[in-house]
Amino acid sequence: MMLWGGAFEAPTDEQVRRLNDSIGYDQRMYAEDIAGSIAYAQAIAAAGVITPQESEQIVAGLERVLREFEQGEFQFEPGDEDIHTAVERRLTEFVGAVGGKLHTGRSRNDQVATDWRLWTMHAIDRIAGQVLKLQQAILSQSEAHFETLMPGYTHMQPAQPVTAAHWLLSYFWMLARDTERLGDTRRRTAECPLGSGGLAGTPFPVDRVALAKALGFTSPTQNSLDGVSDRDFVAESLFALALVGVHLSRLAEDIIIFSNPAFGFIRLDDRYSTGSSIMPQKRNADPMELARGKAGRLIGNLTGLLTTLKGLPTSYNKDLQEDKESLLDSVDTLMGLLPVVTAVVHTLKLNSERLRQALDESMLATDLADYLVKRGMPFREAHGVSGRVVRRAAELGVSLSRVPLEDLQALSPLFEEDVAAVFDFAASAARRQALGGTAPEAVQRQWENARLWIQNQGS
């Protein structure tokens, strides 16, 4: 069954047909396609285009088609070039010629745009739910580590002491932005193109506002040309998903580094590590390496679609068929990846003793400068003095706390015996009590805010 072809004398070339067909992947939209068709049948009945009895026949037939899909009984035929063709073909087999009235005033252009928006909205909900589970795992893991000290890094060089909970929660807030971004994207996706026709709108008095509401959209699209061709929602979704992937990749990189025996900060559960076929001692963080690698795939999907869209003329073009596989792949990638990353985080074992042993007194050089600032020295001058103390410690081959007081006083008379109190990692962290700081009290407040953030997602 073809949905077009009356003006053509010859059938489509077989190679062109294979190139043109999208049934291999758009069949995943069967539920959305049927839901859209049911709502449309009821809308054109309300507009007087078909009778209520015809609408009931069509709806009953579509429900039978849906049951076949859900029970795994639907059989595709060679002429089913896309999901819309397949559903309408089977509908007509069930209800006869009245099935041909369903497409009155409708085009596959507005039909696919509607189906695709519905599918994308549902996919965003699924991804956001998985991201939320990862955030909950981070929250659970961090609760035991408000006072666990570890090195903080910039440029991957030792910087200042932080708490392990502070490190973990940094990823919570990245993912919170991802969740919010997905929500923003969903809101812009929730506009209904159905009723836009091929490009110029429908000639029948369809109530597009009611039609949009019936399908769970917030409103209809405002311009029929834009309605059939807008794929901003796909590009935005791909961007949001790519950024989730980037954040997972950053978390993965930390876990890969910190689980290396040279660091020994964390240990992955056996269920989420792999070994070597030749080296028995190896414990590879393969799931995290895959998380890091798949970020490139997600970014590539976004770049590919943007390149497809950039040169399109107005209204619908067949190029837009290329919007499906990239988003389907990105959603599938994250739906496979997120549960694994969540399980890795949930089962991580932090080695508190090894984390503390990795702290080095050079990381307290800023605290030394702050000591001088509190005694009236401008910070830029204090920074220089502290740097000279670091150099003097290197010359003597000792830690900062072992530099003799007389040497410190030779650099600044502001140093007194109480400078010894500076060289305390816990005290260094505890001094950073401002909002967002790494002091245990500040981190606990941050944790509570994170918990409230999660609770608000359900309200």
LUMTOR-377885 format. One record per residue (C-alpha): residue in one letter; residue number from 1; x, y, z. Coordinates in pm, 1 decimal. Layout:
N
{"A",NUM,{X,Y,Z}} ...
//
This chain:
459
{"M",1,{0.0,0.0,0.0}} {"M",2,{141.0,338.5,-105.9}} {"L",3,{19.0,667.6,39.7}} {"W",4,{98.1,843.3,-287.5}} {"G",5,{167.8,764.0,-652.7}} {"G",6,{-145.1,844.4,-851.3}} {"A",7,{43.5,1079.1,-1082.5}} {"F",8,{329.5,835.5,-1140.7}} {"E",9,{338.2,581.9,-1425.2}} {"A",10,{636.0,378.6,-1301.7}} {"P",11,{701.9,239.0,-954.8}} {"T",12,{988.5,367.9,-744.5}} {"D",13,{1325.4,212.5,-823.0}} {"E",14,{1406.7,-59.1,-568.4}} {"Q",15,{1735.5,102.3,-464.0}} {"V",16,{1564.7,438.5,-419.5}} {"R",17,{1289.3,269.4,-217.1}} {"R",18,{1545.1,115.5,17.5}} {"L",19,{1719.4,451.6,53.5}} {"N",20,{1389.3,626.4,115.9}} {"D",21,{1237.8,381.1,363.2}} {"S",22,{1259.6,465.8,733.3}} {"I",23,{1057.3,175.3,871.1}} {"G",24,{1371.0,13.3,1011.0}} {"Y",25,{1391.0,273.6,1284.5}} {"D",26,{1075.7,485.3,1290.7}} {"Q",27,{866.0,178.8,1379.0}} {"R",28,{963.3,263.1,1737.1}} {"M",29,{711.4,546.2,1716.1}} {"Y",30,{416.2,312.7,1666.8}} {"A",31,{247.6,409.6,1995.5}} {"E",32,{286.7,780.8,1927.4}} {"D",33,{165.9,741.9,1568.4}} {"I",34,{-145.3,554.9,1677.3}} {"A",35,{-216.0,801.2,1960.8}} {"G",36,{-187.9,1090.0,1714.9}} {"S",37,{-419.2,916.6,1468.9}} {"I",38,{-680.5,843.7,1734.9}} {"A",39,{-681.8,1206.7,1846.1}} {"Y",40,{-697.2,1324.1,1484.4}} {"A",41,{-988.3,1095.4,1400.7}} {"Q",42,{-1180.8,1240.0,1692.2}} {"A",43,{-1082.9,1595.9,1594.6}} {"I",44,{-1205.7,1568.0,1235.1}} {"A",45,{-1525.0,1406.9,1361.0}} {"A",46,{-1578.5,1703.7,1592.9}} {"A",47,{-1519.6,1929.7,1292.0}} {"G",48,{-1787.0,1745.1,1091.0}} {"V",49,{-1538.4,1605.5,837.7}} {"I",50,{-1631.9,1244.0,919.5}} {"T",51,{-1927.3,1109.4,1113.8}} {"P",52,{-1903.6,1006.6,1479.9}} {"Q",53,{-1968.9,647.8,1371.4}} {"E",54,{-1679.4,659.2,1124.9}} {"S",55,{-1456.6,802.5,1394.2}} {"E",56,{-1554.0,520.1,1628.9}} {"Q",57,{-1474.1,262.6,1359.6}} {"I",58,{-1135.6,418.8,1294.1}} {"V",59,{-1051.2,445.9,1663.6}} {"A",60,{-1151.5,83.9,1726.1}} {"G",61,{-938.4,-26.3,1432.4}} {"L",62,{-638.2,174.2,1556.1}} {"E",63,{-674.7,18.7,1899.7}} {"R",64,{-660.1,-324.7,1736.6}} {"V",65,{-342.2,-222.9,1553.6}} {"L",66,{-193.4,-102.9,1883.9}} {"R",67,{-272.1,-434.6,2051.1}} {"E",68,{-94.5,-618.6,1771.9}} {"F",69,{218.4,-408.0,1827.8}} {"E",70,{207.4,-448.8,2204.1}} {"Q",71,{161.4,-825.3,2178.2}} {"G",72,{438.9,-860.8,1921.2}} {"E",73,{197.7,-981.6,1653.8}} {"F",74,{216.8,-696.5,1402.7}} {"Q",75,{352.4,-810.1,1065.2}} {"F",76,{528.1,-556.7,843.6}} {"E",77,{479.8,-581.8,468.9}} {"P",78,{730.2,-497.1,190.9}} {"G",79,{537.3,-181.2,98.7}} {"D",80,{552.6,-35.9,450.6}} {"E",81,{801.2,244.0,385.1}} {"D",82,{748.0,404.1,725.7}} {"I",83,{544.9,357.6,1042.2}} {"H",84,{265.3,581.5,911.0}} {"T",85,{220.6,365.5,600.6}} {"A",86,{228.6,47.4,806.7}} {"V",87,{-33.5,164.2,1056.7}} {"E",88,{-269.6,302.5,793.1}} {"R",89,{-232.6,-12.6,581.6}} {"R",90,{-322.2,-236.8,872.7}} {"L",91,{-604.2,-5.3,984.2}} {"T",92,{-761.2,-29.3,638.0}} {"E",93,{-732.4,-406.9,647.3}} {"F",94,{-935.2,-399.7,969.1}} {"V",95,{-1200.2,-135.3,891.5}} {"G",96,{-1206.6,-113.3,512.0}} {"A",97,{-1241.0,201.0,302.2}} {"V",98,{-1335.6,420.0,598.4}} {"G",99,{-973.4,392.8,708.8}} {"G",100,{-882.0,603.4,407.2}} {"K",101,{-1073.2,897.4,555.6}} {"L",102,{-832.7,928.6,847.7}} {"H",103,{-575.9,1119.2,645.4}} {"T",104,{-820.6,1391.8,540.3}} {"G",105,{-648.9,1730.0,583.2}} {"R",106,{-339.3,1563.1,724.4}} {"S",107,{5.3,1512.5,571.6}} {"R",108,{283.9,1284.2,671.1}} {"N",109,{476.1,1607.5,724.3}} {"D",110,{267.1,1720.2,1021.3}} {"Q",111,{203.5,1359.1,1123.7}} {"V",112,{571.9,1267.8,1161.4}} {"A",113,{653.6,1597.6,1331.0}} {"T",114,{379.4,1525.9,1585.7}} {"D",115,{483.3,1165.6,1640.5}} {"W",116,{846.6,1264.5,1677.1}} {"R",117,{772.9,1536.6,1929.8}} {"L",118,{563.9,1295.7,2136.7}} {"W",119,{838.9,1031.6,2125.7}} {"T",120,{1100.9,1289.5,2221.5}} {"M",121,{895.1,1410.4,2517.7}} {"H",122,{863.6,1054.0,2644.5}} {"A",123,{1235.8,991.4,2588.1}} {"I",124,{1329.8,1304.8,2781.9}} {"D",125,{1118.2,1181.6,3072.0}} {"R",126,{1299.3,847.4,3069.9}} {"I",127,{1644.8,1003.3,3056.2}} {"A",128,{1562.1,1257.0,3328.7}} {"G",129,{1443.6,971.4,3549.3}} {"Q",130,{1775.5,791.1,3505.8}} {"V",131,{1975.6,1107.2,3574.4}} {"L",132,{1776.5,1152.4,3894.6}} {"K",133,{1870.7,800.0,4006.9}} {"L",134,{2238.3,882.4,3954.6}} {"Q",135,{2197.1,1199.2,4160.5}} {"Q",136,{2039.2,993.3,4438.3}} {"A",137,{2337.0,754.8,4429.0}} {"I",138,{2575.0,1050.2,4460.0}} {"L",139,{2373.9,1184.3,4751.1}} {"S",140,{2380.3,846.3,4924.5}} {"Q",141,{2753.9,795.6,4868.1}} {"S",142,{2848.0,1144.9,4984.0}} {"E",143,{2651.8,1131.0,5310.7}} {"A",144,{2926.6,927.7,5480.8}} {"H",145,{3208.1,1160.0,5374.2}} {"F",146,{3133.4,1508.3,5507.9}} {"E",147,{3463.5,1500.2,5698.9}} {"T",148,{3668.7,1268.8,5476.0}} {"L",149,{3960.7,1479.5,5354.2}} {"M",150,{4119.7,1439.1,5012.4}} {"P",151,{4338.4,1641.2,4778.1}} {"G",152,{4157.9,1887.7,4556.5}} {"Y",153,{4313.6,1946.5,4215.6}} {"T",154,{4337.2,2217.3,3953.5}} {"H",155,{4528.4,2148.9,3630.7}} {"M",156,{4543.9,1794.4,3774.8}} {"Q",157,{4801.9,1928.3,4023.0}} {"P",158,{4753.3,1918.9,4403.8}} {"A",159,{4577.5,2240.1,4504.3}} {"Q",160,{4392.8,2252.2,4838.1}} {"P",161,{4230.9,2003.9,5077.5}} {"V",162,{3862.6,1933.5,5017.2}} {"T",163,{3617.6,1683.7,5158.6}} {"A",164,{3523.2,1376.3,4957.0}} {"A",165,{3155.0,1466.5,4986.0}} {"H",166,{3232.4,1804.8,4830.6}} {"W",167,{3400.1,1631.7,4535.5}} {"L",168,{3106.9,1393.7,4487.2}} {"L",169,{2844.9,1666.9,4516.3}} {"S",170,{3014.9,1871.0,4244.1}} {"Y",171,{2875.5,1612.4,4002.2}} {"F",172,{2531.3,1630.8,4161.8}} {"W",173,{2499.3,1995.5,4057.3}} {"M",174,{2625.2,1929.4,3704.3}} {"L",175,{2353.2,1668.9,3669.7}} {"A",176,{2098.0,1904.7,3827.3}} {"R",177,{2163.5,2149.4,3544.1}} {"D",178,{2125.1,1861.7,3298.9}} {"T",179,{1787.4,1772.5,3447.5}} {"E",180,{1672.2,2133.4,3429.6}} {"R",181,{1797.3,2164.3,3073.2}} {"L",182,{1604.7,1852.0,2974.7}} {"G",183,{1294.2,2001.5,3134.0}} {"D",184,{1340.1,2325.6,2938.8}} {"T",185,{1381.5,2128.5,2617.4}} {"R",186,{1069.0,1926.8,2690.8}} {"R",187,{865.6,2243.9,2740.2}} {"R",188,{967.0,2372.5,2396.3}} {"T",189,{904.4,2031.0,2242.6}} {"A",190,{546.8,2025.8,2373.5}} {"E",191,{396.3,2219.4,2080.8}} {"C",192,{169.7,2024.2,1847.3}} {"P",193,{220.2,2053.6,1468.0}} {"L",194,{-81.0,1835.6,1385.1}} {"G",195,{-319.0,2036.0,1168.6}} {"S",196,{-36.5,2205.8,977.8}} {"G",197,{-99.8,1978.6,678.6}} {"G",198,{180.8,1949.2,426.0}} {"L",199,{293.7,2308.3,479.2}} {"A",200,{-3.0,2546.4,439.0}} {"G",201,{-238.9,2432.4,715.5}} {"T",202,{-560.5,2231.5,700.2}} {"P",203,{-867.4,2349.9,503.0}} {"F",204,{-1097.0,2183.5,756.5}} {"P",205,{-1221.2,2348.7,1081.3}} {"V",206,{-1010.8,2134.2,1313.8}} {"D",207,{-979.4,2268.4,1669.1}} {"R",208,{-601.0,2256.4,1694.3}} {"V",209,{-595.1,2377.2,2055.5}} {"A",210,{-820.0,2090.6,2165.7}} {"L",211,{-619.8,1848.6,1950.4}} {"A",212,{-294.9,1957.6,2113.5}} {"K",213,{-440.3,1918.4,2462.9}} {"A",214,{-577.9,1573.9,2381.1}} {"L",215,{-226.7,1456.3,2295.4}} {"G",216,{-60.5,1607.9,2602.2}} {"F",217,{92.5,1909.7,2430.6}} {"T",218,{71.8,2253.0,2589.0}} {"S",219,{-26.3,2434.3,2267.8}} {"P",220,{-35.3,2404.4,1887.7}} {"T",221,{244.9,2542.1,1671.7}} {"Q",222,{177.6,2893.8,1540.7}} {"N",223,{299.2,2865.8,1180.8}} {"S",224,{234.0,2571.4,951.9}} {"L",225,{555.6,2615.0,750.1}} {"D",226,{759.1,2612.3,1068.9}} {"G",227,{539.1,2345.1,1224.6}} {"V",228,{628.0,2078.0,968.2}} {"S",229,{998.1,2163.2,945.7}} {"D",230,{1107.2,2271.4,1292.9}} {"R",231,{1361.8,2032.0,1438.5}} {"D",232,{1502.4,2265.3,1700.8}} {"F",233,{1360.4,2030.7,1961.3}} {"V",234,{1574.9,1747.3,1826.1}} {"A",235,{1887.7,1963.0,1819.5}} {"E",236,{1817.6,2087.4,2172.3}} {"S",237,{1758.7,1733.6,2292.8}} {"L",238,{2083.5,1616.8,2134.3}} {"F",239,{2268.6,1905.0,2298.8}} {"A",240,{2118.9,1830.1,2639.7}} {"L",241,{2201.6,1459.8,2602.4}} {"A",242,{2553.5,1536.2,2480.2}} {"L",243,{2613.5,1753.4,2784.9}} {"V",244,{2490.4,1471.2,3010.4}} {"G",245,{2748.0,1257.0,2832.4}} {"V",246,{3020.8,1515.4,2887.9}} {"H",247,{2944.5,1525.8,3259.9}} {"L",248,{2944.4,1146.6,3280.9}} {"S",249,{3276.7,1148.5,3099.0}} {"R",250,{3426.3,1388.9,3351.2}} {"L",251,{3304.1,1174.8,3640.2}} {"A",252,{3440.5,868.1,3463.4}} {"E",253,{3781.5,1031.3,3423.0}} {"D",254,{3800.8,1106.5,3794.6}} {"I",255,{3702.3,750.2,3882.3}} {"I",256,{3951.8,604.5,3635.4}} {"I",257,{4235.3,814.0,3780.3}} {"F",258,{4141.3,773.6,4145.2}} {"S",259,{4100.3,395.7,4112.1}} {"N",260,{4449.7,359.5,3967.2}} {"P",261,{4669.5,193.9,4234.6}} {"A",262,{4909.1,488.8,4208.1}} {"F",263,{4630.8,691.2,4368.8}} {"G",264,{4429.6,415.9,4538.0}} {"F",265,{4162.3,660.9,4647.5}} {"I",266,{3867.5,445.2,4544.0}} {"R",267,{3792.7,86.0,4452.8}} {"L",268,{3527.3,-29.0,4210.3}} {"D",269,{3306.8,-320.6,4300.0}} {"D",270,{3407.3,-643.6,4126.8}} {"R",271,{3078.4,-641.1,3936.0}} {"Y",272,{3177.7,-315.0,3767.7}} {"S",273,{3544.0,-389.2,3698.3}} {"T",274,{3703.4,-611.2,3437.2}} {"G",275,{4027.2,-802.4,3422.2}} {"S",276,{4294.0,-875.6,3164.6}} {"S",277,{4327.9,-1185.6,2949.0}} {"I",278,{4703.8,-1184.6,3010.3}} {"M",279,{4776.5,-982.6,3327.1}} {"P",280,{4605.7,-1137.8,3632.0}} {"Q",281,{4658.9,-837.0,3858.2}} {"K",282,{4462.6,-592.2,3641.1}} {"R",283,{4140.2,-425.6,3760.1}} {"N",284,{4014.9,-215.7,3472.4}} {"A",285,{3745.9,48.9,3507.1}} {"D",286,{3602.9,-48.3,3167.9}} {"P",287,{3249.4,84.3,3232.1}} {"M",288,{3398.5,423.3,3307.0}} {"E",289,{3616.7,412.3,2998.8}} {"L",290,{3306.9,339.3,2792.4}} {"A",291,{3130.5,632.3,2961.0}} {"R",292,{3422.2,852.8,2863.8}} {"G",293,{3427.4,719.5,2509.5}} {"K",294,{3055.1,746.0,2443.6}} {"A",295,{3062.3,1119.7,2506.2}} {"G",296,{3227.2,1151.0,2164.1}} {"R",297,{2942.4,956.7,2006.9}} {"L",298,{2681.9,1182.9,2167.6}} {"I",299,{2865.0,1496.5,2054.4}} {"G",300,{2892.5,1351.8,1703.2}} {"N",301,{2517.2,1296.0,1685.5}} {"L",302,{2457.3,1661.2,1771.2}} {"T",303,{2713.6,1787.0,1520.9}} {"G",304,{2572.4,1566.5,1246.1}} {"L",305,{2217.3,1696.5,1283.8}} {"L",306,{2322.4,2061.1,1299.1}} {"T",307,{2516.5,2011.2,976.3}} {"T",308,{2207.4,1855.9,814.6}} {"L",309,{1983.7,2143.2,922.9}} {"K",310,{2205.2,2435.3,835.1}} {"G",311,{2133.0,2450.1,459.7}} {"L",312,{1766.3,2352.4,440.9}} {"P",313,{1521.2,2579.4,257.7}} {"T",314,{1187.0,2660.6,413.8}} {"S",315,{924.2,2398.8,502.8}} {"Y",316,{965.0,2019.7,496.1}} {"N",317,{1253.0,1848.0,315.6}} {"K",318,{1341.1,1479.0,307.8}} {"D",319,{1674.2,1562.7,472.9}} {"L",320,{1474.8,1585.3,796.4}} {"Q",321,{1446.0,1206.8,796.5}} {"E",322,{1807.1,1220.2,921.3}} {"D",323,{1686.7,1355.8,1255.7}} {"K",324,{1567.0,1016.1,1376.8}} {"E",325,{1866.8,786.9,1401.4}} {"S",326,{2087.9,1039.1,1578.3}} {"L",327,{1838.6,1100.7,1858.7}} {"L",328,{1738.6,735.1,1882.5}} {"D",329,{2106.5,645.3,1918.1}} {"S",330,{2174.9,913.3,2179.5}} {"V",331,{1876.0,806.8,2388.1}} {"D",332,{1970.4,438.8,2360.4}} {"T",333,{2332.0,518.6,2450.1}} {"L",334,{2239.2,702.7,2768.2}} {"M",335,{1967.4,457.4,2867.4}} {"G",336,{2232.3,186.0,2855.8}} {"L",337,{2501.8,393.2,3023.2}} {"L",338,{2327.1,577.4,3305.9}} {"P",339,{2216.5,269.9,3506.5}} {"V",340,{2572.3,134.0,3496.8}} {"V",341,{2730.5,461.3,3608.5}} {"T",342,{2470.0,483.4,3883.6}} {"A",343,{2559.1,134.5,4006.1}} {"V",344,{2931.3,218.0,3996.1}} {"V",345,{2878.2,527.6,4211.0}} {"H",346,{2645.6,348.4,4450.2}} {"T",347,{2898.4,69.7,4514.1}} {"L",348,{3219.2,276.5,4520.1}} {"K",349,{3450.4,222.2,4815.5}} {"L",350,{3648.2,528.8,4919.9}} {"N",351,{3979.7,464.2,5094.9}} {"S",352,{3974.7,737.6,5360.1}} {"E",353,{4324.2,658.2,5487.2}} {"R",354,{4476.4,670.0,5139.9}} {"L",355,{4297.5,996.8,5068.3}} {"R",356,{4445.0,1153.1,5383.0}} {"Q",357,{4793.1,1018.6,5308.4}} {"A",358,{4782.1,1191.8,4970.3}} {"L",359,{4751.3,1532.5,5136.5}} {"D",360,{5071.1,1734.3,5118.9}} {"E",361,{5154.2,2042.0,5326.6}} {"S",362,{5232.7,2237.6,5011.2}} {"M",363,{4854.6,2242.0,4966.8}} {"L",364,{4837.8,2472.9,5270.9}} {"A",365,{5041.3,2750.2,5105.4}} {"T",366,{4724.3,2954.5,5048.9}} {"D",367,{4636.4,2914.5,5418.3}} {"L",368,{4981.9,3050.2,5498.1}} {"A",369,{4913.0,3356.5,5283.2}} {"D",370,{4573.1,3396.0,5453.1}} {"Y",371,{4752.5,3391.7,5791.5}} {"L",372,{4951.7,3698.5,5682.1}} {"V",373,{4644.2,3868.5,5537.3}} {"K",374,{4471.6,3843.3,5875.4}} {"R",375,{4768.4,4035.0,6018.2}} {"G",376,{4725.7,4320.5,5773.6}} {"M",377,{4942.3,4224.8,5476.0}} {"P",378,{4786.2,4277.1,5129.4}} {"F",379,{4709.4,3942.9,4967.0}} {"R",380,{4936.3,3995.2,4665.1}} {"E",381,{5231.5,4056.3,4896.7}} {"A",382,{5127.9,3765.3,5119.2}} {"H",383,{5109.1,3539.6,4813.3}} {"G",384,{5469.2,3625.5,4729.4}} {"V",385,{5590.3,3565.3,5085.1}} {"S",386,{5410.8,3229.8,5097.9}} {"G",387,{5570.6,3132.3,4768.0}} {"R",388,{5914.4,3210.6,4911.2}} {"V",389,{5833.7,2988.9,5210.5}} {"V",390,{5751.7,2707.0,4968.4}} {"R",391,{6084.0,2762.2,4795.3}} {"R",392,{6271.4,2769.3,5128.0}} {"A",393,{6108.3,2439.4,5230.0}} {"A",394,{6226.8,2285.0,4902.2}} {"E",395,{6578.5,2414.8,4962.2}} {"L",396,{6581.9,2259.1,5308.4}} {"G",397,{6415.2,1939.1,5187.8}} {"V",398,{6140.6,1964.5,5450.2}} {"S",399,{5765.7,2018.7,5465.1}} {"L",400,{5622.9,2366.2,5520.9}} {"S",401,{5560.5,2304.2,5890.8}} {"R",402,{5929.1,2214.6,5937.8}} {"V",403,{6064.4,2545.8,5810.2}} {"P",404,{6223.2,2708.6,6119.6}} {"L",405,{6037.8,3005.0,6266.7}} {"E",406,{6347.3,3223.3,6228.7}} {"D",407,{6349.2,3151.1,5855.2}} {"L",408,{5982.2,3247.1,5833.8}} {"Q",409,{6041.5,3565.6,6027.1}} {"A",410,{6330.3,3651.6,5798.0}} {"L",411,{6071.8,3657.0,5519.1}} {"S",412,{5812.5,3849.9,5724.1}} {"P",413,{5810.3,3971.3,6084.9}} {"L",414,{5436.2,3900.5,6092.6}} {"F",415,{5505.5,3529.3,6144.8}} {"E",416,{5471.1,3423.1,6506.5}} {"E",417,{5468.3,3092.0,6690.0}} {"D",418,{5095.7,3046.8,6630.1}} {"V",419,{5172.5,2996.8,6259.1}} {"A",420,{5202.3,2625.7,6346.2}} {"A",421,{4822.5,2609.7,6364.9}} {"V",422,{4805.5,2678.7,5990.6}} {"F",423,{4945.5,2334.8,5909.3}} {"D",424,{4630.0,2138.8,5981.2}} {"F",425,{4437.1,1995.3,5687.6}} {"A",426,{4108.6,1962.0,5875.4}} {"A",427,{4134.2,2320.2,5998.8}} {"S",428,{4206.9,2435.9,5642.9}} {"A",429,{3887.9,2275.9,5516.7}} {"A",430,{3687.0,2391.9,5819.0}} {"R",431,{3777.9,2756.1,5750.0}} {"R",432,{3589.8,2745.1,5419.1}} {"Q",433,{3240.8,2772.9,5564.7}} {"A",434,{3089.2,3013.4,5312.0}} {"L",435,{2805.0,2885.6,5094.5}} {"G",436,{2946.8,2634.3,4847.7}} {"G",437,{3265.9,2583.7,5048.1}} {"T",438,{3427.6,2257.2,5150.0}} {"A",439,{3395.9,2291.6,5528.7}} {"P",440,{3206.4,1990.6,5668.5}} {"E",441,{2930.2,2219.3,5797.6}} {"A",442,{2898.6,2390.0,5458.5}} {"V",443,{2897.8,2056.4,5277.6}} {"Q",444,{2624.4,1927.1,5505.7}} {"R",445,{2414.5,2234.3,5421.7}} {"Q",446,{2489.0,2173.8,5053.7}} {"W",447,{2384.0,1809.3,5093.2}} {"E",448,{2055.8,1917.2,5251.2}} {"N",449,{1996.1,2157.8,4961.4}} {"A",450,{2065.9,1875.3,4718.0}} {"R",451,{1818.7,1651.8,4899.7}} {"L",452,{1554.2,1925.0,4883.7}} {"W",453,{1627.4,1973.2,4514.4}} {"I",454,{1551.0,1605.5,4453.8}} {"Q",455,{1231.0,1626.0,4658.5}} {"N",456,{1117.9,1925.0,4452.7}} {"Q",457,{1150.9,1724.9,4131.2}} {"G",458,{854.6,1516.8,4240.3}} {"S",459,{635.9,1814.5,4326.0}} 
//
